[in-house]
Amino acid sequence: MATDALDSRLRALEDEFFYQVDLKLGEQLREKTLREGKRKRLSEIIQVTDEASLDELIDQGIDEETVAVLLLVPLVFVAWADGRVTEAERSAVIECVSQYSQEHTDAFVQIVEPWLQKQPSETLWGAWGAYIQALRDKSSDTVATMLGEKIMEHANRIAKASTSFLSLHRIGPDKQHALNRLRDTLKA
């Protein structure tokens, strides 16, 4: 009789052990599936296929939504570099942001639109610069370089948006100064 009770308790203990193992494996599978989905969406948006770099971005809190916010601030400051925002610059900023956030485009446009109508303060630039510095401190050089290149690519597009045929599509000195400031902030 004592043996039956002992066997029964041993089976209960085994059942509990395997139940806990199944729960842990299920959670690991769920987390892996979620990460793969995040990695895939982020890869599609920023056109990067290196899984280690994508995982690092995800670990830093960068996903398909926050990558658009990373782009908003410098693009707005480049657009305002000469003291005004043209319709071509406005459209280019909105198009860049839309490229990174198809599902939430309206929300991001609502964030950026006031900045395109009224020049934002240097406080916004400072906050963005501090965020970029913190991200650089926690990221590998590869990821920091990749993000910097993407941001500069879009900033150059904004700077060129209002160039005219008569200027031979040259970027004006104010816009070039803004691009240099952005490049310096990204490398700091």
Steps between C-alpha positions, in 0.01 A plus 500: 500500500781738588662415168181598311489836681867557423453404134197728480695794641793429270265501198343826621846651538598381149175636359564839662860502375399422140212748521749773601738393220213515248404849624858622468541351152168650394606844624836471323325403177259792533787745565695360205199538271439857617866594449503344153194708410661820633823418319316440173297825520805706596704340222235589243490860620871581524619257232750322725524123505773439760316323784755601765458868415122467494502320836719773646259767381206309645687462831549879503126555460511586129216347303289584197331786686790660685729503196265758344533721807879478475471646151247775573711741699807538276289519186297786645813690601651458153175622344508812724871570444439801276222640720203361310351170387394475138217279383756274329690457829176439691397233252843338511494484882150350501600249231810391696300457819224313315755259358589389852155483648232382262265394780538816708566762234217725615627501858854590391375767263309651793827509697710653224245741346521765776880489475475568129267795559692658788873455545571279803732621776858395549379308805355237265835473320677463834264225614541317171879535517503362855286205390732429206803517729342258747411266212856519366641423845291182522535390138777351295684715249332306220151586618587863575654539155203336332251729676713804428517415131122459477438829679754684281351349185159640585638832623682547168174428321329775701786743435472438126120524491489875444798540271411641164620438149662846504713407802610186315350297782767613746425498867504851642743605776231498774391149412861385475569644844199305636627180336846554649346558844299179464808304391694636799219406740483150359875452541537664844 
